[in-house]
Amino acid sequence: MKENREEYQNEKEKREKRLLAYADMIQSAVQQDSSEVIRQLVEERKRQKLTQQELSDITGVRTSNIARFEGGTRIPTLLMLEKYANALGKHIEVSIHDKE
């Protein structure tokens, strides 16, 4: 019984380590992709000569959250990306691809 418990605990610890490593890898990739999308959206906002306050008024998202979004301090939700894009007359496309 004690051996089963130890074996279970060892397997649990290994699984948790694998999950953490995977989560870190995925988060890093998502952060990079998000940064590029955010960069393009901010560039478009500036091209349209809209301020963060004006975008806030259009989207209903607080100006402080727009600033955090543009600063890239958080990974945005798809809803946030879509709100921002819609305010600029754009839309977000999501696609699924095989890994390279």
N, C-alpha and C positions, 0 to 999 in steps of 0.2 A: 504494500500500500504506500509506504513512504517513497519507494523508488518511482512509482507512478506519479506521485505528487511532484517529486523533483524533476522528473522527465517533462511533465506538463509545464512546470514553471520555466524550465530551460527553453522549451519550444515557444512559450508565450513571450519570453524576453527576446528571442531571435525574431519572432514575427513583428514585435513592436519596433525593433531596430530597422527591419526591412521597410516597414510602413513609414517610419520617420525619414529614412533616406529617400524613399519614393516621393513623399510629400515635399521635401526640400527641392528635389529635382523638378517636379511639376510646378511648384510655386515659382521657381526661378524662370522657367520657360514662359509661364503665364505673365510674369512681371515684364519680361522683355517684349512679348507680343503686345501687352497692354500699353507699354510705354510708346511703342510705335504708333498705335491707333490714337492715343491721346495727343501725341505730337502732331499728327495730321489734323485732328479736330481743332486743336488750338491754333494751328496755322490757318485753318479755314475761318475760324472766328475772327482772327486778326485781319485776314484778307477782306472779310465782310465789314470790317471796322465796327465790330460789336464789342462792348465792354463786358466784363464778367457780370456786372450788375444788370445789364440788359439781358444777358443770357439767363440770369437768375429769374428775372421778371417773366421771361417767356416760358421757362421750364418749371417754375415753381420750386426750384432747388435753391437753398440758401446760398448766398454769395460765398460764404466761408467754405461751404462744401464744394462749390465750383473751383475755388482756389486750391483746395486740397486735391481735388480730382486732377486739375491741371498740373499740380506739383508732383504728381505721381507717388504720393506718400501711401496710397492705398490701391489695391487692385479693385477696379470699378466693377460693378455688377453690369450685366448685359442691359438691364433696365436703364441704368444711368447713362451708359454709352448711347443707347437709343434716344433717350430724352435730349441729350446734348446734340446728337446728330440731327434729329428732327427739327430742333430749334434753328439749325443752320440750313434747313431744306435738304438734308442728306439722310441716308439710312445706313444701317450696319448690316453687313452680310456675314453670316457665319457658315462655314463649310467644314466638312469632315474629309480628311485625306489619309491615305496610308502613310505610315512613317517612312521616311527616306531611308 
